[in-house]
Amino acid sequence: MTRKWPASVEASLAENWDVTFNRSDRPMDVKALMAAARNYDVICPTVTDRIGADILEQPNRRVRLLCNYGAGFEHIDLDACQRAGVSVSNTPDVLTDATAELAILLMLMVARRAGEGERELRAGQWSGWRPTHLLSSQMTGKTLGLIGFGRIAQRTAAFARGFGMTILYHSRSQAPAALEQQLSAIYCGDLADLLERSDFVSLHCPGGPATDGLMNGQRLGQMRSTAFLVNTARGSIIDDIALATALHDGAIAGAALDVFRGEPQISDALLDAPNLVMLPHLGSATTETRTAMGLRALANLQRWANGQDLLDRVA
């Protein structure tokens, strides 16, 4: 176990497996991960663990399964896993509601300038109510543009309908008509079209080379100056320097990020932007969801031990 998991899940593991826990809960470095690959049949990594060919293709490698804790797996070199004959599973589905909730929270926080207001209070700078203080934007009745239209994006759309929002989405393929009708969602085949029409742009596409820096200076320039960018997907999707420039120049009204390129380090260019809300990767951070993620990982682990196909195989 490369990090601490919820106590109930760790207890279940300890009952059924010869397991080594990471009691310090500090990220393991490459040397430690290489040693784990030589000494254990299964490694249970998280997004903080970069597992590449150097770890998977070393002599005397023992590991045969990477039972990933999380839906995303960009931190694992799947090509190297396939070459080495190492199976990989993940934990999809169970974090949908929690992450969609957080996307809505971020929209509200950045639109209503909640972060700025809290900082003002904590600094003792609030002089009292006044008609023009921290004027902000409502979500109700606005247009939400979703980039990516998987489970989390769809759930975000369902929540957003409660605010009377118009739902646009862009993805590699158009969703079935029945789903579009259920969510009152309108497909935009051209990403620029979605950006130009949206008051809120929420990122829900996967990470990886295909989307690295997708929201660059050009894309940010296609957004409305009154629009907000929200990211609960992967930090690599945004060009940090371009975003910082857009925020400081007023090219967009604000942004709200739960994920960052190279986290836990945050680009210095972003840190002093007042119209930026930042949370420390809390998308799935509810007790219910993190426990469900662990149980889903255990289900994959048990199927592998029984010689059955993985429930959530990604390699």
Secondary structure as UniProt FT lines:
FT   HELIX           7..16
FT   TURN            23..24
FT   HELIX           30..39
FT   STRAND          42..43
FT   TURN            47..48
FT   HELIX           53..56
FT   TURN            59..60
FT   STRAND          65..67
FT   TURN            74..75
FT   HELIX           78..84
FT   STRAND          87..89
FT   TURN            94..95
FT   HELIX           96..111
FT   TURN            112..113
FT   HELIX           114..122
FT   TURN            123..124
FT   TURN            131..134
FT   TURN            140..141
FT   STRAND          143..147
FT   HELIX           151..161
FT   TURN            162..164
FT   STRAND          166..170
FT   HELIX           177..183
FT   STRAND          185..187
FT   HELIX           191..197
FT   STRAND          200..203
FT   HELIX           209..211
FT   TURN            212..213
FT   HELIX           217..222
FT   TURN            225..226
FT   STRAND          228..231
FT   HELIX           235..237
FT   HELIX           240..249
FT   STRAND          254..257
FT   TURN            261..264
FT   HELIX           268..271
FT   TURN            274..275
FT   STRAND          276..278
FT   TURN            283..284
FT   HELIX           287..305
FT   TURN            306..307
FT   TURN            311..312
//
